[in-house]
Amino acid sequence: MNRMSRAVAGLLIVNVVAFAVGFLLPHGQERLRDVGALWYPANVHFGGWQLVSYMFLHGGFSHILFNMFALVSFGTILEREWGAGRFLLFYFVCGIGAGLVQLGINWHQFADLYDQLVAAGLKPSAISALLAAGGGELPTDRKVEAVLTDLYGIYATPMLGASGAIYGLLVAFGFLHPNAKLAIMFVPVPVAAKFVIPVLLCLDLFSGVTGFSLFGAGIAHFAHLGGAAIGFVLMLLWRKRHQVIVEPPVYR
């Protein structure tokens, strides 16, 4: 078995330590989430550093297991081909970009829901008070209450996990090794990366648009897509930068 590359090993250790600390310290998960998860900017917990720190926090054992398995499987190969510096740059740019994409989607959804509540007669001060308190006297109109619940969900639900950066790694691996065979759960034969990764992205797009997720609730599908898109753009830029153009000789 090939040894794990150094940068991947470092990322793995930080993720595992953060996960362990969350379980070992009293109220550790809540404290780490409040400080390190990526909150909606209007929330009092929001901080700019969270665009990095959210990548090292996970919501459960299966969450960190799948992310770290993908990090080791694909990241080790990419780091050996690129070197640690380029690999880490790629990883963090994809992760930060994924967070920004998800924040952008949340901002758009938040603004739309907020406008609906104002149009229904709620005062901005009342909306802000309900969000800050996390409850209070709710509207009697069921539709308005549902909109307010969705608004609060965006405001009070932070994003965490390395998935956005991992999706960038997946795209990079597929870009460089399109014919590499990947073993997929519930699929009896290995399938080439050039087929697996686009299907995975299409499933995320479907879930993000429709709200119906095959992988469970609470998944930031647009963060996945954002990390993948940024990874793809970086691969295109790097390929163009390193192309060797041989010009024909000029005779005078």
Phi, psi and omega per residue, in radians:
M1 nan 2.327 -3.128
N2 -1.210 2.514 3.116
R3 -1.230 2.594 3.099
M4 -1.243 2.435 3.126
S5 -1.245 2.788 -2.954
R6 -1.175 -0.824 -3.114
A7 -1.129 -0.719 3.097
V8 -1.094 -0.733 3.115
A9 -1.072 -0.713 3.113
G10 -1.104 -0.779 3.096
L11 -1.086 -0.720 3.135
L12 -1.081 -0.776 -3.124
I13 -1.091 -0.803 -3.126
V14 -1.080 -0.748 3.120
N15 -1.094 -0.779 -3.115
V16 -1.179 -0.722 3.120
V17 -1.097 -0.793 3.118
A18 -1.061 -0.708 3.129
F19 -1.140 -0.741 -3.138
A20 -1.156 -0.729 3.129
V21 -1.048 -0.670 3.136
G22 -1.063 -0.554 -3.133
F23 -1.558 -0.527 -3.031
L24 -1.460 -0.625 -3.116
L25 -1.421 2.562 3.056
P26 -1.052 2.203 -3.098
H27 0.972 0.505 -3.066
G28 -1.106 -0.726 -3.127
Q29 -1.088 -0.768 -3.138
E30 -1.146 -0.704 -3.116
R31 -1.180 -0.778 3.108
L32 -1.120 -0.675 3.122
R33 -1.128 -0.768 -3.117
D34 -1.075 -0.653 -3.064
V35 -1.574 -0.711 -2.929
G36 -1.849 -0.389 3.125
A37 -1.245 2.818 -3.079
L38 -1.615 1.846 -3.106
W39 -1.613 2.795 3.019
Y40 -1.097 2.383 -3.010
P41 -0.969 -0.466 -3.141
A42 -1.331 -0.245 -3.120
N43 -1.341 2.523 -3.095
V44 -1.113 -0.398 -3.119
H45 -1.400 -0.195 -3.019
F46 -1.154 2.442 3.036
G47 -2.596 2.563 -3.076
G48 -1.061 -0.557 3.138
W49 -1.097 -0.333 -3.078
Q50 -1.156 -0.324 3.071
L51 -1.121 -0.340 3.044
V52 -1.812 -0.828 -3.013
S53 -1.133 -0.487 -3.092
Y54 -1.104 -0.417 -3.111
M55 -1.228 -0.264 -3.076
F56 -1.837 0.122 3.130
L57 -2.029 2.518 -3.116
H58 -2.399 2.670 -3.018
G59 -1.524 -0.192 -3.116
G60 -3.064 3.044 -3.061
F61 -1.114 -0.776 -3.133
S62 -1.133 -0.597 3.135
H63 -1.077 -0.904 -3.119
I64 -1.261 -0.566 -3.123
L65 -1.080 -0.882 -3.112
F66 -1.143 -0.724 -3.132
N67 -1.145 -0.753 -3.119
M68 -1.260 -0.574 3.062
F69 -1.080 -0.777 3.120
A70 -1.180 -0.669 3.120
L71 -1.041 -0.828 -3.116
V72 -1.205 -0.747 -3.053
S73 -1.140 -0.839 -3.068
F74 -1.681 -0.620 -3.098
G75 -1.136 -0.668 3.142
T76 -1.073 -0.748 3.123
I77 -1.117 -0.807 -3.103
L78 -1.172 -0.688 3.139
E79 -1.121 -0.666 3.121
R80 -1.167 -0.529 3.135
E81 -1.444 -0.568 -3.064
W82 -1.734 -0.557 -2.910
G83 1.705 2.765 -3.043
A84 -1.107 -0.710 -3.076
G85 -1.082 -0.887 -3.131
R86 -1.163 -0.671 3.131
F87 -1.060 -0.830 -3.126
L88 -1.138 -0.687 3.074
L89 -1.026 -0.838 -3.141
F90 -1.056 -0.806 -3.093
Y91 -1.045 -0.858 -3.065
F92 -1.306 -0.596 3.077
V93 -1.108 -0.748 3.108
C94 -1.132 -0.744 -3.127
G95 -1.153 -0.787 3.116
I96 -1.154 -0.739 3.113
G97 -1.078 -0.689 3.104
A98 -1.068 -0.726 3.101
G99 -1.106 -0.721 3.127
L100 -1.155 -0.692 3.100
V101 -1.077 -0.803 -3.137
Q102 -1.124 -0.688 3.075
L103 -1.088 -0.678 3.103
G104 -1.103 -0.763 3.089
I105 -1.095 -0.778 3.134
N106 -1.090 -0.693 3.126
W107 -1.075 -0.778 3.133
H108 -1.089 -0.799 3.139
Q109 -1.147 -0.720 -3.138
F110 -1.075 -0.804 -3.125
A111 -1.090 -0.703 3.137
D112 -1.138 -0.793 3.129
L113 -1.146 -0.703 3.129
Y114 -1.069 -0.769 3.121
D115 -1.100 -0.649 3.106
Q116 -1.104 -0.699 3.136
L117 -1.186 -0.712 3.107
V118 -1.127 -0.710 3.115
A119 -1.129 -0.492 3.136
A120 -1.424 -0.064 3.058
G121 1.918 -0.030 3.114
L122 -1.370 2.397 3.123
K123 -1.401 2.515 3.112
P124 -0.942 -0.658 3.133
S125 -1.137 -0.642 3.125
A126 -1.205 -0.688 3.114
I127 -1.101 -0.795 -3.129
S128 -1.091 -0.689 -3.141
A129 -1.154 -0.728 3.120
L130 -1.127 -0.702 3.133
L131 -1.169 -0.770 -3.110
A132 -1.157 -0.659 -3.106
A133 -1.442 -0.373 -3.094
G134 1.308 0.326 3.139
G135 2.927 -2.987 -3.123
G136 2.408 -2.797 3.135
E137 -1.350 1.931 -3.069
L138 -1.533 2.711 3.095
P139 -1.088 2.625 3.127
T140 -1.381 -0.405 3.102
D141 -1.235 2.109 -3.088
R142 -1.076 -0.673 -3.132
K143 -1.157 -0.746 3.118
V144 -1.141 -0.683 3.107
E145 -1.101 -0.682 3.129
A146 -1.135 -0.715 3.108
V147 -1.112 -0.740 3.133
L148 -1.118 -0.649 3.099
T149 -1.114 -0.751 3.104
D150 -1.118 -0.701 3.121
L151 -1.081 -0.777 3.141
Y152 -1.149 -0.582 3.110
G153 -1.052 -0.717 3.099
I154 -1.206 -0.750 -3.083
Y155 -1.147 -0.672 -2.948
A156 -1.922 0.108 -3.136
T157 -1.986 1.867 -3.126
P158 -1.420 2.851 3.086
M159 -1.809 2.448 3.089
L160 -2.627 2.665 3.116
G161 2.124 2.736 -3.092
A162 -1.579 0.160 -2.986
S163 -1.049 -0.666 -3.132
G164 -1.068 -0.792 3.093
A165 -1.160 -0.669 -3.138
I166 -1.102 -0.690 3.113
Y167 -1.129 -0.593 3.031
G168 -1.087 -0.726 3.101
L169 -1.112 -0.697 3.124
L170 -1.048 -0.796 -3.133
V171 -1.118 -0.746 3.130
A172 -1.082 -0.740 3.123
F173 -1.106 -0.783 3.117
G174 -1.128 -0.580 3.114
F175 -1.150 -0.738 -3.078
L176 -1.517 -0.505 -3.068
H177 -2.309 1.105 -3.034
P178 -1.088 -0.479 -3.080
N179 -1.692 0.046 3.084
A180 -1.120 2.366 -3.089
K181 -1.540 2.292 -3.136
L182 -2.008 2.390 3.072
A183 -1.484 2.148 -3.084
I184 -1.975 2.381 3.114
M185 -1.007 2.345 3.114
F186 1.263 0.052 3.060
V187 -1.896 2.138 -2.984
P188 -1.209 -0.373 -3.100
V189 -2.203 2.606 3.060
P190 -1.073 2.568 -3.095
V191 -2.180 2.496 -3.114
A192 -1.098 2.516 -3.117
A193 -1.009 -0.592 -3.095
K194 -1.152 -0.272 3.064
F195 -1.758 -0.708 -3.054
V196 -1.139 -0.840 -3.010
I197 -1.177 -0.781 3.069
P198 -1.054 -0.660 3.110
V199 -1.113 -0.750 3.122
L200 -1.059 -0.725 3.125
L201 -1.182 -0.660 3.105
C202 -1.129 -0.662 3.088
L203 -1.118 -0.704 3.096
D204 -1.140 -0.720 3.120
L205 -1.107 -0.770 3.107
F206 -1.039 -0.806 -3.126
S207 -1.167 -0.682 -3.134
G208 -1.153 -0.647 -3.111
V209 -1.377 -0.748 -3.041
T210 -1.574 -0.408 -3.059
G211 1.474 -0.048 3.102
F212 -1.681 2.053 -3.056
S213 -1.996 2.285 3.067
L214 -1.343 -0.272 -3.037
F215 -1.850 0.141 3.115
G216 1.855 2.983 -3.089
A217 -1.468 2.880 3.043
G218 1.363 0.382 -3.135
I219 -1.783 2.287 3.138
A220 -1.488 1.431 -3.041
H221 -1.113 -0.625 -3.124
F222 -1.273 -0.423 3.004
A223 -1.171 -0.725 3.056
H224 -0.996 -0.872 -3.103
L225 -1.143 -0.643 3.115
G226 -1.129 -0.786 3.096
G227 -1.081 -0.706 3.122
A228 -1.129 -0.772 -3.113
A229 -1.124 -0.744 3.136
I230 -1.168 -0.688 3.075
G231 -1.059 -0.699 3.139
F232 -1.154 -0.752 3.126
V233 -1.105 -0.750 3.114
L234 -1.068 -0.718 3.129
M235 -1.114 -0.697 3.092
L236 -1.116 -0.753 -3.130
L237 -1.141 -0.754 -3.122
W238 -1.175 -0.664 3.128
R239 -1.146 -0.736 3.139
K240 -1.137 -0.667 -3.104
R241 -1.161 -0.580 -3.048
H242 -1.759 0.104 3.053
Q243 -1.211 2.419 3.102
V244 -1.739 2.042 -3.119
I245 -1.734 2.047 3.138
V246 -1.737 2.001 -3.103
E247 -1.640 2.515 3.104
P248 -1.179 2.596 3.139
P249 -1.108 2.596 3.130
V250 -1.853 2.143 3.138
Y251 -1.758 2.316 -3.117
R252 -2.015 nan nan
